[in-house]
Amino acid sequence: MSIETIHTTQQPINVTASALKQLKRIFEEQNMSADQGLRIGVKGGGCSGFSYVMGFDNQKEKDEVFEIDGLKVFVERAHAIYLLGIEIDWEDDLNNRGFTFKNPNAKETCGCGTSFSA
């Protein structure tokens, strides 16, 4: 089975420079292959209805594929409506350390920052 790569004309997800630096570091530390990329999606659950999913994976048939500064990004087409325009950032300060999600499509978010309703 061959998977066709579809490249979008608009980058649906924004990744800040600090988040990109951390993602590339993790990619290298985990010895990921050149075929793998960053998967970003949503799943039901969390205190507001949906939770973000992010991790390294292989491309699947239903994925939209785009590239951010050499990093392949996979988003399942069905998830794109919830993620269009999202910004992923990396924070490293006294109160918070980790990836944060700023989603313009979220009607509500919770205090943990990883759950939203649409």
ZABA-290347 format. One line per 10 residues: number of its first residue (from 1); their letters; for each residue x, y, z of N, C-alpha, C, O. Coordinates in steps of 0.001 Angstrom, whole numbers, plus 500000, padded with zeros to 6 digits. Example, Ala and Ser with C-alpha at 12.3 -4.5 7.8 and 13.67 -1.06 7.14 Angstrom:
BEGIN
1 = AS = 513190 494310 507800 512300 495500 507800 513200 496700 507800 514236 496681 508465 ~ 512850 497750 507080 513670 498940 507140 512900 500030 507870 513409 501138 508039
END
This chain:
BEGIN
1 = MSIETIHTTQ = 500837 498826 500000 500000 500000 500000 500886 501243 500000 501781 501374 500835 ~ 500642 502117 499098 501408 503352 498981 500616 504499 499594 499409 504618 499381 ~ 501296 505327 500345 500654 506499 500937 501089 507717 500159 502279 507986 499997 ~ 500102 508447 499680 500371 509654 498917 500593 510807 499885 499829 510987 500834 ~ 501627 511577 499646 501899 512738 500460 501146 513925 499896 501298 514267 498723 ~ 500343 514547 500725 499602 515733 500327 500204 516911 501067 500285 516900 502295 ~ 500620 517905 500344 501168 519103 500963 500130 520207 500880 499614 520511 499805 ~ 499831 520797 502011 498859 521870 502025 499510 523168 501589 500718 523346 501747 ~ 498713 524078 501040 499249 525367 500625 499362 526317 501801 500183 527234 501779 ~ 498552 526113 502822 498594 526932 504015 499055 526067 505174 498568 524951 505355
11 = QPINVTASAL = 499983 526575 505950 500445 525843 507113 499390 525979 508203 499198 527077 508725 ~ 498703 524906 508562 497590 525014 509498 498012 525193 510954 497220 525646 511780 ~ 499247 524840 511267 499729 524886 512647 500982 525740 512708 501863 525637 511856 ~ 501049 526588 513730 502235 527413 513948 503021 526840 515112 502454 526528 516159 ~ 504318 526703 514932 505201 526216 515981 506242 527302 516214 506945 527704 515287 ~ 506339 527776 517456 507302 528828 517761 508718 528280 517659 508930 527068 517648 ~ 509681 529191 517583 511086 528796 517476 511521 527972 518685 512263 527002 518529 ~ 511075 528338 519885 511481 527584 521082 510869 526181 521083 511527 525225 521493 ~ 509622 526046 520633 509002 524718 520550 509680 523875 519486 509922 522686 519694 ~ 509988 524479 518349 510655 523759 517264 512017 523246 517717 512403 522124 517387
21 = KQLKRIFEEQ = 512736 524055 518460 514050 523645 518977 513906 522417 519873 514692 521476 519759 ~ 512912 522415 520762 512697 521276 521660 512255 520037 520888 512721 518932 521167 ~ 511361 520215 519920 510884 519081 519126 512020 518441 518345 512115 517216 518288 ~ 512879 519248 517748 514024 518701 517004 514994 517983 517942 515566 516955 517579 ~ 515179 518526 519148 516049 517884 520130 515496 516509 520503 516241 515529 520539 ~ 514207 516434 520777 513564 515164 521133 513636 514183 519968 513908 513000 520170 ~ 513395 514666 518753 513451 513832 517552 514819 513167 517447 514916 511967 517190 ~ 515873 513952 517648 517232 513413 517565 517538 512469 518719 518125 511407 518507 ~ 517154 512834 519931 517427 511996 521099 516731 510641 521011 517254 509640 521503 ~ 515553 510605 520385 514791 509368 520261 515189 508564 519020 514599 507521 518740
31 = NMSADQGLRI = 516196 509052 518274 516692 508369 517077 515574 508043 516086 515484 506923 515584 ~ 514734 509024 515815 513640 508842 514866 514196 508729 513453 515236 509307 513137 ~ 513494 507981 512606 513927 507822 511221 513436 509000 510388 512546 509738 510810 ~ 514009 509168 509225 513637 510272 508331 512193 510154 507852 511604 511152 507436 ~ 511610 508953 507901 510218 508759 507494 509227 509245 508533 508057 509468 508220 ~ 509678 509409 509753 508780 509784 510830 508663 511296 510951 509523 512046 510489 ~ 507582 511719 511580 507358 513133 511778 506523 513364 513021 506173 512426 513738 ~ 506216 514601 513259 505428 514991 514420 503944 514860 514109 503451 515461 513154 ~ 503238 514085 514906 501792 513950 514762 501129 514858 515790 501442 514815 516980 ~ 500199 515685 515296 499425 516562 516166 497961 516266 515905 497518 516230 514757
41 = GVKGGGCSGF = 497214 516056 516978 495805 515739 516820 495022 516047 518072 495518 516686 519000 ~ 493792 515583 518080 492918 515739 519240 492280 514394 519542 492193 513522 518678 ~ 491841 514243 520771 491078 513058 521149 490022 513495 522152 490183 514494 522852 ~ 488953 512739 522207 487903 513025 523169 488413 512795 524572 489195 511876 524817 ~ 487970 513631 525491 488383 513491 526882 488955 514783 527409 488909 515815 526740 ~ 489479 514726 528575 489983 515926 529218 488841 516655 529898 487676 516329 529674 ~ 489154 517621 530712 488112 518280 531498 487227 519208 530684 486180 519630 531176 ~ 487608 519545 529452 486778 520430 528631 486193 519753 527395 485488 520406 526625 ~ 486460 518476 527183 485855 517767 526052 486846 517165 525082 486658 516033 524636 ~ 487911 517901 524739 488955 517399 523842 490315 517613 524491 490505 518552 525266
51 = SYVMGFDNQK = 491252 516741 524171 492635 516889 524605 493533 516865 523378 493199 516252 522364 ~ 494665 517532 523477 495637 517525 522387 496469 516258 522450 496749 515734 523529 ~ 496862 515770 521276 497740 514622 521153 498936 515076 520332 498778 515673 519268 ~ 500129 514790 520830 501331 515187 520103 502416 514150 520371 502691 513802 521519 ~ 503024 513665 519297 504097 512696 519426 504645 512349 518057 504083 512755 517040 ~ 505716 511615 518024 506324 511233 516760 505717 509937 516259 505450 509022 517038 ~ 505500 509864 514941 504762 508751 514358 505125 508631 512881 505853 509459 512333 ~ 504606 507594 512257 504719 507424 510807 503494 508023 510138 502431 508132 510751 ~ 503646 508409 508884 502532 508955 508120 501471 507887 507907 501783 506718 507678 ~ 500200 508308 507986 499076 507420 507735 498278 507936 506544 498432 509078 506113
61 = EKDEVFEIDG = 497439 507080 506036 496705 507366 504797 495855 508635 504864 495746 509348 503866 ~ 495261 508926 505996 494339 510058 506108 495021 511356 506554 494340 512307 506939 ~ 496334 511404 506507 497073 512558 507010 497233 513674 505990 497419 513431 504798 ~ 497156 514894 506484 497663 516060 505782 499118 516153 506220 499427 515911 507386 ~ 500005 516495 505313 501425 516550 505626 501956 517921 505257 501691 518425 504165 ~ 502700 518520 506160 503400 519756 505836 504717 519762 506591 504980 518875 507403 ~ 505524 520743 506329 506855 520777 506906 507101 522133 507534 506757 523171 506967 ~ 507700 522109 508712 508083 523335 509399 509582 523255 509642 510044 522467 510467 ~ 510325 524061 508932 511778 524142 509099 512440 522760 509141 513262 522483 510014 ~ 512074 521908 508196 512680 520590 508080 512015 519493 508893 512386 518327 508765
71 = LKVFVERAHA = 511040 519839 509724 510332 518845 510533 509002 518514 509870 508160 519391 509676 ~ 508816 517222 509519 507536 516796 508942 506470 516818 510018 506713 516429 511161 ~ 505278 517282 509640 504158 517333 510575 502973 516624 509936 502630 516883 508783 ~ 502345 515719 510702 501186 514966 510243 499961 515376 511052 500001 515422 512282 ~ 498876 515674 510346 497593 515975 510984 496524 515187 510245 496367 515330 509033 ~ 495790 514357 510972 494697 513626 510342 493657 514638 509861 493298 515566 510586 ~ 493182 514449 508636 492249 515416 508034 491055 515719 508927 490618 516867 509001 ~ 490525 514714 509603 489354 514913 510463 489663 515803 511671 488748 516379 512259 ~ 490924 515921 512041 491305 516735 513200 491609 518181 512809 491634 519065 513665 ~ 491836 518417 511536 492294 519727 511082 491343 520852 511476 491799 521951 511792
81 = IYLLGIEIDW = 490045 520608 511466 489083 521653 511804 489293 522170 513235 489028 523339 513516 ~ 489762 521311 514128 489995 521704 515515 491360 522355 515726 491595 523006 516745 ~ 492257 522175 514759 493635 522611 514942 494055 523784 514057 495144 524328 514240 ~ 493227 524175 513117 493588 525241 512185 493926 526526 512943 493093 527061 513675 ~ 495135 527008 512766 495574 528247 513399 496177 528087 514780 496564 529077 515400 ~ 496265 526853 515279 496815 526633 516619 498293 527007 516661 499012 526852 515674 ~ 498734 527497 517804 500149 527785 518010 500671 526889 519124 500092 526821 520209 ~ 501767 526208 518840 502429 525363 519836 503689 526082 520273 504508 526478 519444 ~ 503842 526251 521575 504977 526976 522130 505646 526101 523186 505067 525122 523656 ~ 506859 526463 523549 507585 525799 524627 507848 526846 525691 508428 527895 525409
91 = EDDLNNRGFT = 507421 526563 526912 507667 527463 528032 508625 526795 528995 508542 525594 529251 ~ 509529 527588 529520 510500 527086 530483 510755 528191 531503 511736 528930 531414 ~ 509847 528284 532475 510007 529296 533511 509685 528681 534872 509512 527466 534974 ~ 509605 529490 535897 509381 528978 537252 508037 528288 537426 507928 527337 538201 ~ 507014 528752 536718 505672 528222 536900 505297 527111 535932 504379 526338 536204 ~ 505993 527022 534812 505566 526073 533777 506759 525653 532941 507595 526477 532570 ~ 506831 524372 532649 507858 523867 531731 507204 522830 530846 506746 521790 531320 ~ 507164 523119 529556 506575 522171 528628 505916 522862 527457 505993 524082 527306 ~ 505265 522062 526632 504592 522579 525452 503248 523174 525850 502538 522626 526694 ~ 502909 524298 525232 501606 524916 525448 500900 525037 524109 501542 525089 523059
101 = FKNPNAKETC = 499576 525083 524151 498746 525137 522954 497846 526365 523048 497103 526531 524015 ~ 497920 527214 522041 497030 528373 521948 496144 528145 520733 496597 528230 519591 ~ 494872 527853 520995 493967 527426 519937 492875 528472 519718 492043 528680 520601 ~ 492863 529139 518554 491832 530143 518293 490440 529540 518088 489447 530268 518105 ~ 490355 528223 517895 489071 527555 517695 488415 527115 518996 487254 526706 518997 ~ 489139 527196 520092 488618 526722 521370 487608 527710 521929 487890 528902 522052 ~ 486424 527201 522266 485410 528042 522908 485702 528158 524395 485448 529195 525007 ~ 486237 527090 524972 486614 527073 526376 487891 526267 526525 488132 525316 525781 ~ 488697 526654 527485 489874 525862 527840 489847 525657 529345 489129 526346 530070 ~ 490633 524711 529794 490685 524466 531231 491994 525008 531782 492854 525465 531030
111 = GCGTSFSA = 492133 524953 533070 493332 525460 533725 494603 524721 533352 495689 525297 533416 ~ 494493 523458 532963 495703 522682 532640 496280 523073 531284 497452 522812 531011 ~ 495462 523700 530427 495960 524151 529123 496063 523073 528071 496493 523357 526953 ~ 495687 521850 528383 495770 520776 527388 494399 520241 527012 494301 519233 526311 ~ 493339 520900 527467 491982 520449 527182 491160 521644 526726 491347 522763 527205 ~ 490234 521390 525782 489423 522485 525246 488097 521958 524757 487908 520753 524592 ~ 487173 522887 524525 485913 522525 523879 485792 523364 522619 486299 524484 522550 ~ 485114 522808 521623 485003 523501 520338 483546 523701 519975 483244 524268 518925
END
